[in-house]
């Protein structure tokens, strides 16, 4: 009996070693099945271009990291977006063949009015029934039923029936972000709309002026008001060419 026990005692270490080897082989097999571990390739910077900024991950501790990443994607290869870049891009787009733009937009007008009507928000937190943000309202001094409306990212709208119906006036302008609107009291056909919205939605591309009730517009002060936003407009009641503008990068008096 002692002799038999001694034999088993000699076999136990060998059996343990075999099991360890089997487990090790199994682990290696699983790693091999997953494929070899490859170190990611290092991307060399393109000559003449700025190095790509490290990727930022938005967290609760860094709530603006996502915004910074979004901005960097559009600023490349610079570290910033030059003032007037958006307006320049829009001018370039306007030079495209009209047929090409019409084919993309489809037949008829580029835009179709679906409002103003409210809608039920379904995001958390729910805001209930809501619509776009109105940033500015002006009333024709000579006609109380004629209203001019400026929307945060919806352009300028005109109503001739005290708000029962509305028509968009600036769908084809460089910016739909409106912070201020005004009628000229001495000539109600002269309209002004300040682009750029003070809550940080979009920068201004200048002051819009129409001499024919909104049918045609001219952009004024594009360089002066770049990287700002309009908050208010006041027009000399006797001279439609004299304006006081309140903007986020200062107050201006112009004529």
C-alpha angles and dihedrals in degrees: 000000000000088000091055092047089051090054091053089048090057092049097051097071091049091049092049092051091050092052091050091050091049092052091048092050090049091052092049090049092054092050090047090051090055091055130245120307108251124195111233113256117254111239113225116220116252111250111256094021130099118255115264111258117241113270112260121213118213115231137160087265092051106035093166096055092093091050090050091051091048090051094047092054090058097039095056127156088021127055091235141033109248118237110264095021093122093048090048091052090051092051090052090050090052089059092061115107111280091228091058093052092045091052091055095044096045128226122326128012121359090236136033121204114239097173160273084262131132126243135201111252114223101188127104119286091035115220095193119223110359146150138197121310115267109213102175141019129186130182123211105249090217098043121034092196093061110088133180117204130192119199126199094243102354104079130229122325130192129206123190095181104058094273100312090119135011138204126201115236107180108042091126097045124110093256136027093190105105126185103169140015133187144176121221105239093208092052115015091193088071109086131182130198125182113214124215124059121240097223091073100262099125139347122249122263092193142280117312118218129186125189096186106054096277101312092114132019139199124203114228129190098008093160094040096054099035113133091015136093134221121246102168146359132203124185127201105256091223101038122043091196095064113082138170113205128191112204136167093253095050143305120284136196115200145165 
